[in-house]
Amino acid sequence: MITALLAQASQPTRLPPLQLPKVQYSAILPELALVVGALVLLMVWSLVRSRSRAGINTAITIAAAAVSLVGSWHLWADIDKHGPRTAISGAIVVDGFSVFIAVLVGFAIILGALISDAYLRREQMEGPEFQVLLLLSASGAMLMAASNDLILLFLGLEILSLPLYILAGYYRSREVSREAAMKYFLLGAFSSALFLYGIAMVYGATGSTNLPEIASWLATNVVTSNGVMLAGMALLVVGLGFKVAAVPFHAWTPDVYQGAPTPVTGFMAAVAKAGGFAGLLRVFFSALPVLRLDWQPLIWALAVLTLVVGSVLAVVQTDIKRMLAYSSISHAGYVLIGLQAASKEGLAASLFYLFVYSFMVLGSFAVVTLVGRKGDRAHDLAGYRGVASSRPGLALTFTVFLMAQAGVPFTSGLLAKFYVIKAAVDSHSYALAIIGMLAAAIGAFAYLRVVILMYTPPAEGEQVKRLALPRTTGIALAAALAFTLVVGFFPSPVIDFARHATLLF
């Protein structure tokens, strides 16, 4: 008997063949374009001794973003013809929502690359690392929007976050930049751990990390005690709430926005927020619609805190980057209003808000980049006094961006706020709608203060230095300004795009 067992044990065990998923590369073409662009940048500059040609880096980055946009257009046409689908063993979903975020991120990359081009030349940081990290981080945001599984969502979150930690400290000679990177990394790592723990708890409660399977399990099973599921859901909110800078997970935002290089701050405000909200919207609308009555009060409270704290603290800031940081917190509150509505109209309103906000905030930080001058230190509000006397066009452009964020008529910002408030009213969240309107009125004071300073004549004997306007930054400003004004008058194409993007699989 023992001999037979030993003989059996000595025989080689045949393991079943490993079943690899079929990879449909066309489904991840937007993400692949950015990753390949990053690899091309690394390969080119690993073979070339000179590293001082920032224009080439910018051109390759814009080309990669353009290819990504073409891939997004191809996927949109395919969805319109054949409907949404999954790929790579159901881990990736190709639907209107994922394509919408991919288009948003693609445009943000182009504007971010144009804004950073002159900045990197001015600060003598012309290596390719900046653009490589930019592309990789953006690919993570796209992956979060296309994720059909919590594990892949976590992977996308880390791909988005890790390059941003480095970019925040990219200005290595400035102590505040290094400090910003350290704060962002430590708090980001902590939030990622909580997010991963939330995934584990959701898996323990439902037996799956696949979003449709979670939704199906919750719809077909009556749970007498769902404490584990609710705790997991709360931890997912914490992890993603950190990324979108929702209160009370916002503590990192002012310091990181202030210390990071200004083009990085603009990119972070647009792309990191888009990726974080892509994850939030995907999880709640695709996996947890059955638990709507459980998570709506949580999102309601987060939206109120985010609106009030962001708007009130923006008013008392004396640094323009910190003011815009608290402003971005307030804007996150408006996107949360659309999420709290838990309706197709609310989802479309949130997506529309994210899209138009990315242009407003990138344009705003492009102006801040110019006014900051060499060294990226002059960001006190007093430094904006008399800007209109030296650069009237620049002052007018910044005024439009600030007024759009305040929600004045004839700008895209007014319509963005209108749609999310309307979604709240339609869902009978009247108190939240009123708080949103009051927060807009409070936040407008912070923007108006900057506008008044720009058009205030300089003090007697004070000379205002003329600001140089590089060509690439001028192109980015013109594009952002045109979008903000045109959408303010003709919003139909963008809002229709957002409404069609609600085809969550």
VOGU-3710 file (C-alpha; in Angstrom, 3 decimals, decimal comma):
1> mitallaqas> 0,000/0,000/0,000  2,720/2,460/1,032  4,812/1,430/-1,966  1,911/2,084/-4,317  1,309/5,523/-2,812  4,992/6,446/-3,094  5,042/5,271/-6,716  1,959/7,343/-7,475  3,452/10,386/-5,764  6,679/10,071/-7,742
11> qptrlpplql> 4,832/10,274/-11,058  4,715/13,786/-12,596  1,379/15,530/-12,117  -0,227/16,879/-15,258  -1,669/20,306/-14,620  -4,610/21,484/-16,709  -3,604/23,829/-19,527  -3,665/27,505/-18,674  -6,610/29,211/-20,345  -5,499/32,655/-21,421
21> pkvqysailp> -8,177/35,183/-22,358  -8,489/36,296/-25,932  -7,215/39,850/-26,065  -9,169/42,130/-28,397  -6,718/44,960/-28,810  -9,251/47,122/-30,617  -11,248/47,357/-27,377  -8,343/49,031/-25,579  -7,003/51,045/-28,495  -7,264/54,453/-26,726
31> elalvvgalv> -5,243/53,166/-23,750  -2,746/51,360/-25,968  -2,103/54,514/-28,004  -1,024/56,382/-24,868  1,158/53,549/-23,558  2,829/53,106/-26,947  3,418/56,862/-27,128  5,137/56,738/-23,739  7,305/53,829/-24,867  8,231/55,645/-28,083
41> llmvwslvrs> 9,355/58,666/-26,059  11,525/56,483/-23,838  13,006/54,626/-26,791  13,794/57,771/-28,775  15,572/59,542/-25,941  17,416/56,426/-24,799  19,145/56,426/-28,201  19,764/60,190/-28,445  22,342/61,949/-26,298  20,717/65,381/-26,347
51> rsragintai> 17,634/65,751/-24,119  16,897/69,433/-24,725  14,284/69,186/-27,467  11,042/69,685/-25,590  9,137/70,392/-28,796  9,668/66,826/-30,017  8,351/65,429/-26,742  5,274/67,615/-26,998  4,679/66,595/-30,624  4,905/62,880/-29,805
61> tiaaaavslv> 2,562/63,339/-26,828  -0,017/65,179/-28,918  0,296/62,561/-31,664  -0,353/59,766/-29,156  -3,402/61,630/-27,824  -4,652/62,170/-31,387  -4,344/58,451/-32,150  -6,190/57,742/-28,916  -9,010/60,082/-29,984  -9,214/58,347/-33,364
71> gswhlwadid> -9,439/55,010/-31,542  -12,219/56,418/-29,356  -14,112/57,575/-32,442  -13,763/54,067/-33,922  -15,144/52,504/-30,744  -18,017/55,008/-30,638  -18,985/54,111/-34,215  -18,814/50,410/-33,323  -21,039/50,929/-30,252  -23,518/52,929/-32,298
81> khgprtaisg> -23,704/50,103/-34,837  -23,486/46,960/-32,693  -24,185/48,156/-29,165  -21,980/47,917/-26,054  -19,914/44,806/-25,437  -17,331/43,296/-23,148  -13,821/42,144/-24,013  -10,871/40,285/-22,496  -12,987/37,753/-20,575  -15,454/40,383/-19,458
91> aivvdgfsvf> -12,860/42,521/-17,667  -13,159/45,420/-20,135  -16,432/47,008/-21,167  -16,782/49,005/-24,367  -19,731/51,349/-24,029  -20,602/55,002/-24,405  -19,414/55,814/-20,900  -15,868/54,499/-21,396  -15,539/56,239/-24,761  -16,788/59,539/-23,304
101> iavlvgfaii> -14,113/59,525/-20,600  -11,480/58,492/-23,160  -12,380/61,499/-25,327  -12,284/63,827/-22,308  -8,854/62,531/-21,270  -7,546/62,717/-24,834  -8,351/66,416/-25,117  -6,944/67,038/-21,631  -3,639/65,455/-22,689  -3,372/67,727/-25,718
111> lgalisdayl> -4,066/70,865/-23,678  -1,784/69,708/-20,855  1,072/68,999/-23,271  0,730/72,419/-24,894  0,654/74,214/-21,536  3,632/72,324/-20,127  5,821/72,766/-23,227  6,761/76,396/-22,542  6,840/75,779/-18,776  9,430/72,991/-19,106
121> rreqmegpef> 11,581/75,162/-21,368  11,345/78,103/-18,963  12,285/76,004/-15,939  14,953/74,056/-17,882  13,329/70,656/-17,298  13,160/69,429/-20,874  13,621/65,682/-20,454  10,989/63,234/-21,758  10,069/61,920/-18,305  7,335/64,531/-17,826
131> qvllllsasg> 5,418/63,564/-20,960  5,941/59,838/-20,336  4,381/60,118/-16,883  1,604/62,285/-18,299  0,643/59,641/-20,874  0,831/56,724/-18,455  -1,294/58,498/-15,855  -3,916/59,342/-18,471  -4,050/55,709/-19,613  -4,938/54,765/-16,036
141> amlmaasndl> -7,885/57,192/-16,058  -9,144/55,650/-19,296  -8,736/52,154/-17,871  -10,821/53,080/-14,827  -13,675/54,158/-17,082  -13,498/50,912/-19,098  -13,171/48,595/-16,092  -15,841/45,953/-15,679  -14,176/44,414/-12,645  -13,116/45,854/-9,298
151> illflgleil> -9,621/44,360/-9,586  -9,073/46,061/-12,932  -10,519/49,265/-11,480  -7,909/49,125/-8,734  -5,189/48,543/-11,343  -6,366/51,583/-13,283  -6,420/53,643/-10,090  -2,792/52,796/-9,373  -1,687/53,445/-12,965  -3,363/56,839/-12,683
161> slplyilagy> -1,929/57,653/-9,261  1,701/56,497/-9,311  2,818/58,838/-12,138  0,976/61,713/-10,443  2,939/61,161/-7,230  6,147/61,627/-9,223  4,816/64,551/-11,256  3,820/66,386/-8,075  7,494/66,370/-7,029  8,867/66,907/-10,530
171> yrsrevsrea> 10,291/70,327/-9,638  12,975/68,722/-7,486  14,803/71,938/-6,618  11,713/73,313/-4,836  11,102/72,065/-1,336  7,333/72,606/-1,581  7,203/70,371/-4,657  8,981/67,539/-2,877  6,741/68,022/0,132  3,635/67,907/-2,063
181> amkyfllgaf> 4,765/64,635/-3,631  5,397/63,057/-0,219  2,006/64,123/1,164  0,209/62,948/-1,955  2,017/59,600/-1,922  1,438/58,827/1,753  -2,243/59,742/1,773  -2,766/58,152/-1,647  -1,217/54,874/-0,510  -3,463/54,869/2,555
191> ssalflygia> -6,585/55,487/0,446  -5,556/52,758/-2,014  -5,253/50,299/0,860  -8,755/51,190/2,041  -10,059/50,811/-1,500  -8,477/47,369/-1,808  -9,921/46,346/1,542  -13,323/47,486/0,276  -12,913/45,238/-2,779  -12,127/42,310/-0,483
201> mvygatgstn> -15,261/42,950/1,582  -17,481/43,242/-1,491  -16,025/39,971/-2,767  -16,672/38,358/0,596  -20,286/39,504/0,505  -21,112/38,644/-3,119  -18,482/36,116/-4,196  -17,368/38,143/-7,211  -15,463/41,253/-8,222  -17,137/41,489/-11,641
211> lpeiaswlat> -19,504/44,466/-11,667  -22,435/42,871/-13,580  -22,141/39,708/-11,481  -22,257/41,796/-8,288  -25,358/43,578/-9,568  -26,966/40,275/-10,549  -26,209/38,692/-7,156  -27,674/41,640/-5,278  -30,784/41,609/-7,483  -31,468/37,888/-7,051
221> nvvtsngvml> -30,593/37,356/-3,381  -32,346/38,629/-0,287  -29,705/39,433/2,323  -30,890/39,532/5,917  -27,685/41,186/7,147  -25,618/43,125/4,619  -23,172/44,818/6,988  -20,132/43,437/5,161  -21,462/44,652/1,818  -22,248/48,124/3,145
231> agmallvvgl> -18,831/48,379/4,804  -17,156/47,386/1,544  -19,212/49,954/-0,344  -18,224/52,652/2,154  -14,530/51,802/1,759  -14,853/52,010/-2,020  -16,293/55,504/-1,580  -13,355/56,459/0,639  -10,769/55,255/-1,893  -12,378/56,984/-4,857
241> gfkvaavpfh> -13,482/60,003/-2,806  -9,821/60,711/-2,095  -9,061/60,811/-5,804  -11,885/63,251/-6,592  -11,071/65,390/-3,504  -14,467/65,012/-1,862  -14,766/66,239/1,729  -13,666/64,837/4,193  -11,038/63,138/1,973  -9,763/66,435/0,583
251> awtpdvyqga> -6,998/67,355/3,048  -4,225/66,670/0,531  -5,639/68,886/-2,206  -4,594/72,455/-1,234  -1,015/71,529/-0,325  -0,477/69,303/-3,356  -2,063/71,768/-5,774  0,087/74,564/-4,341  3,374/72,646/-4,327  3,131/70,705/-7,599
261> ptpvtgfmaa> 4,336/72,300/-10,853  1,469/74,391/-12,161  0,858/72,407/-15,402  0,749/69,244/-13,279  -1,836/70,856/-11,026  -4,064/71,626/-14,014  -3,656/68,117/-15,408  -4,383/66,643/-11,985  -7,524/68,746/-11,565  -8,869/67,578/-14,935
271> vakaggfagl> -7,688/63,993/-15,465  -7,409/62,658/-11,913  -10,890/63,979/-11,154  -12,249/62,456/-14,366  -10,693/59,083/-13,553  -11,934/59,099/-9,969  -15,481/59,991/-10,966  -15,366/57,446/-13,787  -14,727/54,793/-11,148  -17,440/56,117/-8,821
281> lrvffsalpv> -20,075/56,355/-11,528  -19,162/52,968/-12,983  -19,360/51,173/-9,633  -22,591/52,749/-8,406  -24,524/52,636/-11,673  -23,246/49,264/-12,938  -22,786/47,217/-9,756  -24,836/48,797/-6,962  -28,111/50,130/-8,390  -30,019/47,726/-6,141
291> lrldwqpliw> -28,495/49,368/-3,063  -29,463/52,833/-4,224  -31,446/53,600/-1,093  -28,371/52,760/0,979  -25,761/54,811/-0,881  -27,854/57,844/-1,858  -27,841/59,322/1,695  -24,067/58,811/1,867  -23,506/60,617/-1,436  -25,950/63,347/-0,340
301> alavltlvvg> -23,894/64,037/2,782  -20,611/63,983/0,837  -22,021/66,407/-1,748  -23,189/68,873/0,910  -19,871/68,792/2,795  -17,883/69,126/-0,418  -19,934/72,060/-1,698  -19,888/74,001/1,552  -16,252/73,424/2,535  -14,915/74,023/-0,976
311> svlavvqtdi> -16,865/77,223/-1,558  -16,331/78,807/1,854  -12,607/78,063/2,160  -11,933/79,235/-1,400  -13,031/82,723/-0,350  -10,370/83,128/2,360  -7,338/81,988/0,340  -4,551/84,389/-0,599  -2,720/82,000/-2,970  -4,299/81,517/-6,405
321> krmlayssis> -3,409/77,824/-6,574  -4,904/77,130/-3,156  -7,997/79,088/-4,141  -8,389/76,996/-7,288  -7,755/73,867/-5,206  -10,715/74,609/-2,951  -12,659/75,593/-6,041  -11,987/72,151/-7,537  -13,284/70,597/-4,311  -16,493/72,568/-4,722
331> hagyvliglq> -16,828/71,462/-8,348  -16,522/67,841/-7,219  -19,591/68,499/-5,084  -21,622/69,419/-8,171  -20,641/66,185/-9,914  -21,702/64,329/-6,753  -25,113/65,994/-7,055  -25,571/64,242/-10,396  -24,455/60,944/-8,890  -26,828/61,341/-5,937
341> aaskeglaas> -29,771/61,735/-8,323  -29,209/58,068/-9,311  -30,847/58,575/-12,699  -29,864/58,608/-16,327  -30,298/62,386/-16,359  -28,050/62,706/-13,304  -25,353/60,582/-14,911  -25,492/62,637/-18,125  -25,318/65,870/-16,101  -22,266/64,630/-14,179
351> lfylfvysfm> -20,498/63,657/-17,390  -21,306/66,992/-19,017  -19,982/68,803/-15,936  -16,726/66,835/-15,988  -16,207/67,522/-19,688  -16,689/71,294/-19,603  -14,880/71,665/-16,274  -11,731/70,067/-17,690  -11,438/72,857/-20,276  -12,149/75,604/-17,738
361> vlgsfavvtl> -9,625/74,371/-15,187  -6,867/73,654/-17,715  -7,325/77,127/-19,182  -7,220/78,667/-15,700  -3,981/76,920/-14,768  -2,474/77,885/-18,124  -2,909/81,533/-17,091  -1,523/80,787/-13,615  1,513/79,179/-15,270  2,235/82,405/-17,159
371> vgrkgdrahd> 1,702/84,753/-14,226  3,872/82,552/-11,981  6,909/83,423/-14,104  10,262/81,654/-13,837  10,640/79,722/-10,623  6,894/79,013/-10,379  6,645/80,931/-7,109  4,636/84,114/-7,777  1,142/82,854/-7,023  -0,003/85,338/-4,411
381> lagyrgvass> -3,270/87,031/-5,336  -1,575/90,418/-5,064  0,537/89,463/-8,090  -2,567/89,651/-10,281  -3,040/93,357/-9,658  -2,807/95,250/-12,925  -2,520/92,227/-15,235  -5,126/93,797/-17,522  -2,890/96,828/-18,063  -0,032/94,730/-19,453
391> rpglaltftv> -1,959/91,823/-20,999  -5,621/92,811/-21,554  -6,304/89,754/-23,697  -4,907/87,403/-21,074  -6,917/89,116/-18,332  -10,098/88,825/-20,379  -9,431/85,143/-21,046  -8,854/84,419/-17,363  -12,004/86,361/-16,534  -14,040/84,130/-18,839
401> flmaqagvpf> -12,635/80,969/-17,226  -13,298/82,247/-13,709  -16,795/83,428/-14,551  -17,526/80,089/-16,213  -16,536/78,326/-13,006  -18,832/80,697/-11,128  -21,658/79,778/-13,506  -22,426/83,095/-15,194  -24,643/83,135/-18,320  -23,292/82,524/-21,829
411> tsgllakfyv> -20,593/80,128/-20,597  -20,485/76,358/-20,365  -20,247/76,603/-16,576  -23,804/77,907/-16,227  -25,243/75,001/-18,190  -23,121/72,493/-16,268  -24,526/73,726/-12,963  -28,030/73,947/-14,397  -28,088/70,320/-15,520  -26,881/68,873/-12,213
421> ikaavdshsy> -29,279/71,075/-10,225  -32,115/70,027/-12,534  -31,222/66,359/-11,980  -31,386/66,933/-8,216  -34,793/68,631/-8,517  -36,129/65,837/-10,735  -35,085/63,308/-8,080  -36,827/65,439/-5,394  -33,545/66,364/-3,666  -34,693/69,953/-3,227
431> alaiigmlaa> -32,486/70,726/-0,228  -29,384/69,589/-2,112  -30,333/71,724/-5,108  -30,734/74,800/-2,895  -27,384/74,154/-1,183  -25,760/73,832/-4,617  -27,093/77,214/-5,712  -26,024/78,888/-2,473  -22,537/77,366/-2,788  -22,285/78,797/-6,298
441> aigafaylrv> -23,119/82,264/-4,966  -20,479/81,988/-2,232  -17,832/80,657/-4,599  -18,480/83,468/-7,066  -16,987/85,915/-4,559  -13,594/84,175/-4,754  -13,574/84,402/-8,553  -14,741/88,012/-8,623  -11,971/89,019/-6,245  -9,349/87,829/-8,744
451> vilmytppae> -11,124/89,555/-11,631  -11,267/92,851/-9,730  -7,551/92,600/-8,895  -6,638/92,057/-12,542  -8,505/95,188/-13,590  -7,275/97,286/-10,664  -4,558/99,735/-11,775  -1,151/99,123/-10,179  -0,119/101,285/-7,268  1,639/104,573/-8,027
461> geqvkrlalp> 5,264/103,933/-8,904  4,713/100,180/-9,270  5,726/98,736/-12,616  3,873/95,704/-13,940  6,119/93,345/-15,855  4,832/92,360/-19,267  4,013/88,671/-19,432  5,376/86,643/-22,335  2,803/84,471/-24,085  4,432/81,404/-25,705
471> rttgialaaa> 2,815/80,094/-28,855  1,910/76,665/-27,437  0,285/78,179/-24,352  -1,587/80,648/-26,552  -2,981/77,786/-28,649  -4,129/75,956/-25,521  -5,762/79,095/-24,121  -7,513/79,842/-27,409  -8,865/76,283/-27,650  -10,105/76,225/-24,049
481> laftlvvgff> -11,643/79,690/-24,387  -13,399/78,812/-27,635  -14,829/75,636/-26,155  -16,051/77,412/-23,006  -17,851/80,115/-24,976  -19,152/78,014/-27,869  -20,629/75,369/-25,565  -22,197/78,188/-23,556  -24,198/79,180/-26,646  -24,515/75,791/-28,396
491> pspvidfarh> -24,431/73,020/-25,769  -26,432/70,457/-27,741  -23,518/68,449/-29,244  -21,785/67,965/-25,898  -24,910/67,285/-23,843  -26,148/64,835/-26,509  -22,751/63,127/-26,345  -23,115/62,887/-22,566  -26,648/61,494/-22,813  -25,586/58,820/-25,283
501> atllf> -22,672/58,001/-22,961  -25,091/56,753/-20,295  -25,217/53,356/-22,030  -23,620/51,601/-19,075  -23,298/47,900/-19,850
//
